[in-house]
């Protein structure tokens, strides 16, 4: 009796199901990564022509711009900073702006402000005059009224007139605040006569094509999202004090003595760092000019930067060197530090190496100088052209922090990612580059040892995924493990799979595409995939969105005259290609790879075949590029009692 087509098809399905039963069963406990889908707001930006699905800015991409004119005076006797500031804000968006948003980050020190850890309460930012287009404004509780409201560190201004596309608006502020002198000094504070000035002035929030206004408050854990602007700064400090700042000094003759200027000129062509101001040469009349009223005004200008910061002290000595900045140009590297800090005598050397190392691997260093300042911060903090780094560090620790902070000159100073929501977008990239630089400089240092922080948390309840808002990490350790360590490990996977040259080319392309712009994670994903030539959703999903772990092992080998069959087992949820290297008795090696597609299909086991021969060793990922949480079972050796199931 002939079998009907329906029965035939049904029998075929049953037979196929039986044949696939082991694979189906073994896949039941394994999540299958679903594609990375950008949220509707990002999809809308693609449709509007400001973004593309290939990772490039769209033909209609835009950013708003600003110019800041700031005059500020530091008064050590009262521990205060007073400022007058004018912001000219250019609306280059297609939208009419009915509200303007300004960040007052010093309000984190105000009584009652939200914060992630206890801080000395100093009163926060005390505003005097606030005006828009010359019209004075007052604080109002009603957001719909002309005036302004302040909530924690976020100021919303309701101007007398809207700001149409293609126009500009002028905002003016008078302000003062008292600096912290006790307890933690995250990104600002003082210790005696050493001052660290970060996030010290009213700054426009970003208005972008994806989310509109960035209104996230500063709570300490999360970092920042900033637009590009031009700055004109006049910083008045006591005579004899040295100042390191974002920007180019416009009036060296007015603030520096002839001797200091001559030393700087010497440093511009010297192969080794030059002492510009020694411990014996500090003070007015020797390091700086003198003035009858005891104060000097340092005038700086900076173009196309997202922020300005500065450090000042009468205790600093000053070293300087020139560095290759790429494209046939040079830049100056400065270090300011207290002479009692022994390791800091190499700070200019470390800065010079860092600029040149990163220029070679990324793109030309874009700024006229890089200044490394010894200051009051737990580790280091980056700003355009300047970094403030903790005092008491070994030479190796100071080198690593210096390189890390200078790598931030590319990410996020050039590539202006949204650090608040996506810390990993700069910290992970910078941590990867730092570890490569440590290996190049010290040679005998294991550059990946610090990622043990990730391995201590991987697969435990303490692990958090990197793709979360910076203020939603439960503690600093979780933030560092996810955003620094795990994300740098993700790049190290690409380093191993594609080679360092291909990865560096992808990172350079990312810089080229997004310099002075604001990429989101999907712009990064699409850029990396377009350069490396593969869909990498499996990597982004495993390493950024989930807390899955990778745990692959050599399950056994079978040798015959036809070849060597190696069985690989994958115990974790994270899915990655599996490079397997076979070492033979004669010292020769052979490498095969289990493609990631095998694991994406849900399999828990796979086999690879190598040429016949006497096998001494089989190892998964012998170079250690993959973040396997249990490398003890990644190797099989011939002297094992369980050589194979033979």
C-alpha positions in Angstrom: 0.0 0.0 0.0 1.5 3.3 -1.0 2.2 5.8 1.8 0.5 9.1 1.4 2.6 12.2 0.9 1.4 13.5 4.3 2.4 10.3 6.1 5.8 10.3 4.2 6.5 13.9 5.3 5.4 13.1 8.9 7.6 10.0 9.1 10.5 12.1 7.7 10.0 14.7 10.4 9.9 11.9 13.1 13.0 10.3 11.8 14.8 13.7 11.7 13.7 14.5 15.2 15.0 11.2 16.5 18.3 11.8 14.7 18.5 15.3 16.2 17.3 14.2 19.7 20.7 14.3 21.4 21.4 17.8 20.1 17.9 19.0 21.0 18.2 17.6 24.5 21.7 19.1 25.1 20.5 22.4 23.9 17.6 22.7 26.3 19.7 24.2 29.1 21.6 26.6 26.9 20.2 30.1 26.0 20.6 31.0 22.4 21.7 34.6 21.9 19.2 36.7 20.0 20.3 39.5 17.7 21.3 42.9 19.0 18.4 45.1 18.0 18.8 48.9 18.6 16.0 50.6 20.5 13.3 52.5 18.6 14.9 55.9 19.2 18.1 54.8 17.5 16.1 53.2 14.7 14.4 56.5 14.3 17.7 58.3 14.0 18.7 56.0 11.1 15.4 56.7 9.4 16.0 60.5 9.9 19.4 60.2 8.3 21.6 61.1 11.3 22.8 57.5 11.8 23.4 54.5 9.5 23.1 50.8 9.9 26.8 50.5 8.8 28.2 52.4 11.8 28.8 55.7 10.0 27.2 59.1 10.9 24.3 59.7 8.5 24.3 62.4 5.8 22.1 64.6 8.1 24.1 64.1 11.3 24.5 67.1 13.5 25.8 68.2 16.9 25.2 71.4 18.8 28.1 73.6 19.7 29.1 76.2 22.3 31.6 78.8 23.2 32.6 79.5 26.8 34.2 82.7 28.1 35.1 82.1 31.7 37.0 84.3 34.3 37.7 82.6 37.5 39.6 83.4 40.7 41.0 80.9 43.2 41.2 82.2 46.7 43.2 79.8 48.9 42.7 81.8 52.0 38.9 81.2 51.8 39.1 78.0 49.9 36.7 79.3 47.3 36.4 79.7 43.5 34.5 82.7 42.0 33.6 82.9 38.4 31.9 84.9 35.7 30.9 83.0 32.6 29.2 83.5 29.3 28.0 80.6 27.1 27.1 81.2 23.5 25.1 78.1 22.5 24.5 77.2 18.8 21.4 75.2 18.0 22.4 73.2 14.9 19.6 70.6 15.4 16.4 70.6 13.3 14.4 71.2 16.5 13.2 74.3 18.2 14.5 74.3 21.8 11.9 75.5 24.4 14.1 74.5 27.3 17.9 74.7 27.9 19.6 72.3 30.3 22.8 73.1 32.2 24.8 70.9 34.5 25.8 72.3 37.9 27.9 69.3 39.0 29.3 71.1 42.1 25.8 70.8 43.6 26.7 67.3 44.5 28.2 69.0 47.6 25.0 70.8 48.4 23.0 69.8 51.4 20.2 67.3 50.4 21.7 66.5 47.0 21.5 62.9 45.9 24.9 61.1 45.8 26.2 57.6 45.8 28.6 58.1 48.8 29.1 60.4 51.7 30.8 63.7 50.9 31.7 66.8 52.7 28.8 69.3 52.4 30.2 72.7 51.2 27.0 74.3 49.9 27.4 73.5 46.3 27.2 76.0 43.5 26.0 79.4 44.6 24.6 81.3 41.7 24.5 85.0 41.5 23.3 86.5 38.3 21.7 84.2 35.7 20.6 85.8 32.4 19.6 84.7 28.9 20.0 87.1 26.0 20.7 89.8 28.6 17.5 89.3 30.5 17.9 88.4 34.2 16.2 85.2 35.3 15.2 84.0 38.7 14.6 80.6 40.1 11.0 79.5 39.9 9.2 76.3 41.2 7.0 76.2 38.1 8.8 74.8 35.1 6.5 76.4 32.6 7.4 80.0 33.8 10.2 82.0 32.4 13.1 81.5 34.7 14.9 78.4 35.9 14.6 75.4 38.2 17.4 73.4 39.9 17.1 69.8 40.9 20.2 68.3 42.4 22.9 68.9 39.8 20.6 69.7 36.8 19.4 73.2 35.9 16.5 73.7 33.5 16.2 77.1 32.0 13.0 78.4 30.5 14.1 81.3 28.3 12.0 84.3 27.3 12.1 83.1 23.7 12.5 79.7 22.1 15.7 78.9 20.3 14.9 78.0 16.6 17.2 75.8 14.5 20.2 77.6 13.1 20.2 80.3 15.8 22.2 80.9 18.9 21.5 82.0 22.5 23.7 83.7 25.1 23.6 82.6 28.7 25.5 84.4 31.5 26.3 83.2 35.0 28.0 84.6 38.1 28.9 81.8 40.6 31.0 80.8 43.5 31.6 77.7 45.6 33.7 76.3 48.4 36.0 73.5 47.6 36.1 70.2 49.5 39.0 69.8 51.8 37.9 66.7 53.7 37.1 63.1 52.9 36.8 61.7 49.3 37.7 64.2 46.6 36.2 62.6 43.5 37.1 64.9 40.6 37.6 68.0 42.6 39.1 69.2 45.9 42.1 70.5 47.8 44.8 69.3 50.1 46.6 72.2 51.6 47.8 74.3 48.6 47.3 71.6 46.0 44.1 72.2 44.1 42.3 69.9 41.7 39.6 71.6 39.6 37.3 69.3 37.6 33.7 69.9 36.7 33.9 73.3 38.3 31.7 75.6 36.1 28.1 75.6 34.7 28.2 73.5 31.5 25.6 73.0 28.8 24.1 69.5 28.6 24.1 67.6 25.4 21.1 67.7 23.1 21.5 64.9 20.6 19.6 63.2 17.8 18.8 60.1 19.8 17.6 61.1 23.2 17.3 64.9 23.1 18.5 66.6 26.3 20.8 64.6 28.6 19.3 65.3 32.0 21.0 62.6 34.1 22.3 64.1 37.4 25.8 63.7 38.6 25.8 61.1 41.4 29.5 60.2 41.5 29.6 56.7 40.0 28.6 57.5 36.4 30.8 59.7 34.3 29.8 62.3 31.7 28.3 63.2 28.4 29.5 66.5 26.9 29.3 68.5 23.7 32.3 70.0 21.9 33.0 73.7 22.4 35.6 76.4 22.3 36.9 77.9 25.6 38.5 81.1 26.6 39.7 80.9 30.2 41.3 83.5 32.5 42.3 81.8 35.7 43.6 84.1 38.5 45.7 82.4 41.2 48.4 83.6 43.6 51.8 84.5 42.2 54.3 81.7 42.4 51.7 79.1 41.7 52.0 76.8 38.7 48.9 76.0 36.7 48.3 73.1 34.4 45.1 73.4 32.3 43.2 72.3 29.2 44.1 74.8 26.4 47.1 76.7 25.2 48.6 79.4 27.4 48.1 82.7 25.7 50.2 85.0 27.9 53.4 83.2 29.0 55.3 86.5 29.2 52.8 87.8 31.8 53.0 84.8 34.1 56.3 83.0 33.5 59.8 84.3 34.0 62.3 84.4 31.2 64.2 81.5 32.8 61.0 79.3 32.8 60.2 80.3 29.2 63.7 79.5 28.1 63.5 76.0 29.7 60.2 75.4 27.9 61.8 76.3 24.6 64.6 73.9 25.3 62.2 71.1 26.1 60.4 71.5 22.7 63.4 70.0 20.9 65.0 67.8 23.6 65.0 64.0 23.3 64.7 63.6 27.1 62.5 65.4 29.7 63.8 68.8 30.8 63.4 70.3 34.3 61.5 73.5 33.7 61.1 74.4 37.4 63.0 72.6 40.1 62.3 72.5 43.8 64.7 75.3 44.4 63.3 77.5 41.7 59.7 77.5 42.9 57.9 80.8 43.8 57.3 84.3 42.4 60.2 86.0 40.7 61.8 82.6 39.9 59.2 80.3 38.4 56.5 82.9 37.8 56.4 86.6 37.5 55.5 88.8 40.5 52.7 91.2 40.8 52.0 94.0 43.4 48.6 92.5 44.4 50.1 89.0 44.7 47.9 87.5 42.0 48.5 86.4 38.4 46.0 85.7 35.6 46.8 82.7 33.4 45.0 83.0 30.0 44.2 79.7 28.1 42.3 79.0 24.9 41.1 75.6 23.7 39.2 74.7 20.6 37.0 71.8 19.9 37.2 70.2 23.3 34.4 68.8 25.5 35.5 70.1 28.8 38.3 72.1 30.6 40.0 71.2 33.9 43.0 72.5 35.7 45.3 71.9 38.7 47.3 74.5 40.6 49.8 74.7 43.5 52.8 76.6 44.9 54.4 73.2 45.7 54.7 71.8 42.2 57.9 71.3 40.2 57.6 71.1 36.4 59.2 68.8 33.9 58.5 68.8 30.1 59.4 66.9 27.0 58.4 66.9 23.3 56.6 63.8 21.8 55.9 62.6 18.3 52.2 63.4 17.7 51.9 61.8 14.3 51.5 63.3 10.8 55.0 64.9 11.2 53.9 66.9 14.1 55.1 67.1 17.7 53.3 67.9 21.0 54.5 68.9 24.4 54.2 66.6 27.5 54.3 68.4 30.9 54.3 67.0 34.4 53.5 69.0 37.6 54.1 67.3 40.9 55.4 67.8 44.4 59.1 66.9 44.6 58.6 64.5 47.5 56.8 62.1 45.2 59.7 60.0 44.0 58.0 58.0 41.2 56.7 61.2 39.6 60.2 62.1 38.4 59.4 59.7 35.5 56.0 61.2 34.8 57.0 63.2 31.7 58.8 60.1 30.4 55.7 58.0 30.9 53.6 60.6 29.2 55.9 60.9 26.2 55.8 57.1 25.7 52.0 57.0 26.1 51.4 59.7 23.5 53.7 58.1 21.0 52.5 54.5 21.6 48.8 55.5 21.2 49.5 57.7 18.2 51.1 54.7 16.5 48.2 52.4 17.1 45.3 54.8 16.7 45.4 58.2 15.1 47.5 61.4 15.4 47.4 63.0 18.9 45.1 66.0 18.4 46.1 68.5 21.0 49.0 71.0 21.5 50.0 69.4 24.8 49.4 66.6 27.3 49.8 67.6 31.0 50.1 65.0 33.8 49.3 66.6 37.2 49.8 65.0 40.6 46.6 65.6 42.5 43.8 64.4 44.7 42.0 61.5 43.2 41.9 57.8 44.0 43.3 56.7 40.7 43.3 59.1 37.8 40.8 61.3 36.0 40.9 62.4 32.4 40.1 65.7 30.7 41.1 67.2 27.3 44.9 67.7 27.3 45.3 67.0 31.0 45.0 64.2 33.6 45.0 64.4 37.4 46.5 61.3 39.0 46.9 60.2 42.6 50.1 61.0 44.4 51.4 57.9 46.0 52.0 55.4 43.3 54.8 53.0 42.4 56.5 53.7 39.1 54.7 50.8 37.5 51.3 51.9 38.8 52.0 55.5 37.8 53.0 54.4 34.3 49.8 52.3 33.9 47.5 55.1 35.1 49.3 57.7 33.0 48.9 55.5 29.9 45.3 54.8 30.7 44.3 58.4 31.2 46.2 59.5 28.0 44.3 56.8 26.1 41.2 58.7 27.1 42.3 61.5 24.8 40.9 59.4 22.0 38.1 57.8 24.0 36.0 59.8 25.0 37.8 63.1 24.3 37.8 62.7 20.5 35.1 60.1 20.2 32.4 61.6 22.4 30.5 58.6 23.6 27.7 58.8 26.3 29.7 57.7 29.3 26.8 58.0 31.8 24.9 55.2 30.2 27.7 53.3 28.6 30.9 53.5 30.7 32.4 50.5 28.9 32.5 52.4 25.6 35.6 54.3 26.7 36.8 52.5 29.8 36.9 49.0 28.1 38.7 50.3 25.0 41.2 52.3 27.1 41.9 49.4 29.5 42.7 47.1 26.5 45.1 49.7 25.1 46.6 50.2 28.5 47.5 46.6 28.9 49.0 46.5 25.4 51.1 49.5 26.4 52.3 48.0 29.6 53.5 44.9 27.8 55.4 47.1 25.3 57.0 49.3 27.9 57.8 46.9 30.7 58.1 43.7 28.6 58.1 41.3 31.5 54.7 42.4 32.9 51.6 40.3 32.4 49.3 42.9 31.0 46.2 40.8 31.5 46.8 40.1 35.2 44.5 43.0 36.3 41.5 41.3 34.6 41.5 38.9 37.5 38.9 41.3 38.9 36.5 40.0 36.3 37.3 36.4 37.0 36.7 36.8 40.7 33.2 37.9 40.0 32.4 35.9 36.8 29.5 33.5 37.3 28.7 34.7 40.8 25.9 36.8 42.1 28.2 39.7 42.4 28.8 40.0 38.6 26.9 42.6 36.7 26.6 43.1 32.9 28.4 46.1 31.4 25.4 47.4 29.5 23.8 49.3 32.4 23.7 52.9 33.6 26.8 53.9 35.6 24.8 54.8 38.7 23.0 51.5 38.7 26.0 49.3 39.5 25.8 48.1 43.1 29.3 49.2 44.0 32.5 50.5 42.4 34.0 46.9 42.3 31.1 45.8 40.1 31.5 48.8 37.8 35.2 48.3 37.3 34.9 44.5 36.8 32.2 44.9 34.1 33.1 48.2 32.4 36.9 48.0 32.5 38.0 44.4 32.9 35.3 42.4 31.2 35.0 44.8 28.2 38.8 44.8 27.7 38.6 41.1 27.7 36.0 41.3 25.0 38.5 43.3 22.8 41.2 40.8 23.7 39.0 38.1 22.1 38.9 40.1 18.9 42.7 40.6 19.2 43.1 36.8 19.3 40.6 35.9 16.6 41.5 38.6 14.0 45.0 39.7 15.1 46.1 43.0 16.6 46.6 44.8 13.3 43.0 44.2 12.2 41.6 45.2 15.6 43.7 48.4 15.7 42.4 49.2 12.2 38.9 48.8 13.5 39.6 51.0 16.4 41.2 53.6 14.1 38.2 53.5 11.8 35.9 54.1 14.8 38.0 57.2 15.7 37.9 58.5 12.1 34.2 58.1 11.8 33.2 59.5 15.2 35.8 62.2 16.0 33.9 65.2 17.5 30.7 63.3 17.4 28.5 61.2 19.7 28.4 57.4 18.9 26.1 55.0 20.7 26.9 51.3 21.3 25.3 50.3 18.0 27.6 52.7 16.0 30.5 50.9 17.7 29.1 47.4 17.0 28.4 48.2 13.3 31.8 49.9 12.8 33.7 46.9 14.2 31.6 44.5 12.2 32.1 46.4 9.0 35.9 46.5 9.4 36.4 42.9 10.7 33.8 41.5 8.2 31.7 39.4 10.5 28.5 39.6 12.5 29.6 39.7 16.1 26.3 39.7 17.9 27.4 36.6 19.7 30.2 38.5 21.3 28.3 41.6 22.2 25.5 39.6 23.7 27.8 37.4 25.8 30.1 40.1 27.0 28.0 43.2 27.3 24.4 42.3 27.8 24.7 39.1 29.9 26.6 37.6 32.8 27.2 34.3 31.0 30.5 32.6 31.4 32.8 30.7 29.0 33.9 27.3 30.2 35.3 25.0 27.4 37.3 21.9 28.0 39.1 19.1 26.2 36.9 16.0 26.7 39.3 13.5 25.2 41.2 12.4 22.1 41.1 9.4 19.8 44.2 8.6 17.7 44.3 6.5 14.6 46.2 6.1 11.4 43.7 8.4 9.7 44.1 11.3 12.2 43.5 12.6 15.6 40.0 13.4 16.7 39.6 15.8 19.7 36.4 16.1 21.6 35.6 19.6 22.9 32.9 20.3 25.5 31.3 23.6 26.2 29.9 23.9 29.7 29.0 27.5 30.0 26.4 29.8 28.4 28.8 32.2 26.6 29.5 31.1 23.1 32.8 31.8 21.3 34.9 30.1 18.7 37.3 27.5 20.1 40.9 27.4 18.8 42.5 24.0 19.5 46.2 23.5 19.1 47.8 20.0 18.9 51.4 19.6 19.7 53.2 16.5 18.4 56.1 14.6 19.8 58.4 16.1 17.2 57.5 19.6 18.4 55.3 20.5 15.4 51.9 22.0 16.0 48.5 22.1 14.2 45.6 24.3 15.0 41.9 23.8 14.2 38.9 25.9 15.3 35.4 25.0 16.3 33.4 27.8 14.7 31.0 29.8 16.9 28.1 28.7 14.7 28.4 25.2 16.3 27.7 26.5 19.7 25.1 28.9 18.4 23.1 25.9 17.2 22.9 24.8 20.8 25.5 22.0 20.8 27.4 21.2 24.0 30.0 19.0 22.3 32.0 19.2 19.1 35.0 17.5 17.5 37.9 18.7 15.4 40.3 16.5 13.5 44.1 17.0 13.2 46.7 15.0 11.1 47.8 11.7 12.4 50.9 11.6 14.7 52.1 11.0 18.2 50.3 13.7 20.2 52.0 15.2 23.3 49.5 18.0 24.1 46.2 19.4 23.1 45.2 22.8 24.4 42.3 25.2 23.9 43.3 28.8 23.3 47.0 28.4 24.3 47.5 32.2 24.0 44.8 32.9 26.5 42.7 35.3 24.5 39.4 33.8 25.5 37.8 34.6 29.0 37.5 31.0 30.0 36.7 30.8 33.7 38.3 27.4 34.3 41.4 27.0 32.2 42.5 23.9 34.3 40.5 21.6 31.9 41.6 23.4 28.7 44.7 21.1 28.3 45.2 17.4 27.6 48.7 15.9 27.9 49.9 12.4 26.9 51.0 11.5 30.4 47.4 11.7 31.7 45.9 8.4 32.8 42.8 9.2 30.9 44.6 9.8 27.7 41.5 9.0 25.8 38.5 6.7 25.9 40.5 4.1 24.0 
